[in-house]
Structure formats: structure tokens, C-alpha cells
Amino acid sequence: MLVRDLERALFDRFPAQDAESWDHVGLSVGDPEAAVTGVAVALDATERNVRAAADRGANVLLTHHPVYIKAPDAFTPADAMRPSSSAAIYTAARLGVSILSFHTNLDRSHEVRELLPSLVGMQAASSLEYPGDPTACGLGSVCTCAPRTLGELAAACAGAFGGAPRVWGDPDVAVERVAFLGGSLGSFGEDAMRWGAQAIVCGEGGYHVCQDLAIRGCGVILLGHDRSEDPFAAILMNAAISAGVDDAVLHRIGLPHQWWTVSTKEQERS
């Protein structure tokens, strides 16, 4: 299998036309004609993960987040005055690691729609983007579930995704209609409200957006952008195997501890 064959197979599964116009998906760096000797899967296309792929004998790094949205001005070794993508691309080219990324086209897949709710025992009815059309590919998920409190839902999310989610809203309020969205909430809170959501589970959201939603009766559970999308790596691994990659040369690069929180009670890092 060549790099271009793997890219084509993954685009068949996650079509490029489903990506946002501003997004950068597919091959960012590397030789399309190179034979695939191994594939490492990670959330992010960082220099750390490029090196980890090479250390595992993989010449393809397959990620959810692209190495860049807008290409940097130069590709150089690590330099505090340049974006980190400069060093990631420089290192990938030097080590012969191709970078393939599937971002907002993966976000719109039925696989992502179903995955996030399933981690807390729920089943997606449709996407948040098109809640009235279960067949349409769209961002996010909407679910109707047996009543549970916002606090219980937040605890289930902490167990499933790890970390200490930040929660907006009354922990004792009952919720039955829940929306999920990996990554940034952006303006999708309004879509959730129109659908009648009583809680939204997402990666991150702006202060005023979350405050407004909570005041209007919709709780918000912020998992952390990376924690909300790290489960997508499992989808990419399955897709690589379906494309013909031998699982003996398929590697998972785990999510690093990139940030931490401080408890005001125990004063401990978590």
C-alpha cells in the first residue's frame, strides 16, 4: 500500500467535501508514492508525535487535528518565535514521516456521532447540525435518555473521558435531552437550545456563551478540547485497518498531559 492509497481509502470513508472550507485535510507533508511501512495514530500532528511515530517504525502519522490550518511561513527546527507546526513539518520531512489528517470531515461522520454518546451509555438519534434528519452527516449528536441529574451526567463524563470537567448549571437539575459536540462549542449552543437540549457535553466553550446557556436552563459540561476528541483515534485506527493496514504495524500514540487543574480544597494537580 502506498501513502496515496491510504489517503484515498480514508477519503472514501470521510469525504473531503464534508470538511469545512477553511480546514486542511488529507496529506500535509510526505511522499504520496512511498510504501506504507507503519502507521501511528494520534489526536495531534505535533513534533512530539512525529518523533514517536518514527521511533515505532511508522512512516505515516495519522491524526484528527491537522498539523496546520494556515501553513507557517517557514519550516524550521523548533524555534520559540515560530509556530510549533514549523518544527513538526520540518521534522516529518527530515524523518520521512507522512502526515495524514482527517478533521472536520471526520467530525461529520456517523461514527463520531455515535461514539461520544455511547461512552456514557446513550444512543445518538441524529446530528446536532441536522437534528431532524437522522440520515444526514452533520456535526455533533443529540440524544434522549432516561432522566438523570446534570451532576450524574458530569460524573459519567469524567469517568468516560478522564480529567475534571468544568460544569455550568445546577447539578441537581434533571436532564433528558442531551447534545454532544467534540471540540469547540462555538455557536452550536443555539442549535442545541432550538432542539430543546437540557445539557450540552463538549470540549470547550466561551465564558459568556456557557454563562448564557446555563442561565437559560441548559447545563454545559466542558471536558477539555483534547479529551473530548481523543476517542476519535479509535475510529481512525479502525479505518486504517479497513483500508488494508496490518494491525501489526499500527500504533496508538496516547494523549499527553498538556494541561492541569488545581483543586481549591486539596491544592493538588489533577
Secondary structure, DSSP 8 states (H G I E B T S, - for coil): -BHHHHHHHHHHHS-GGGS-TT---EEEES-TTSB---EEEES---HHHHHHHHHTT-SEEEESS-S-SS--S---S--TTS-HHHHHHHHHHHHT-EEEE--HHHHTSHHHHHHHHHTTT----B-SSSTT-TTS--SSEEEEEEEEEHHHHHHHHHHHH-S--EEES-TTSEEEEEEEEEEE-TTHHHHHHHHT-SEEEEEE--HHHHHHHHHTT-EEEE--HHHHHTTHHHHHHHHHHHHT--GGGEEE---------B-TTT--B-
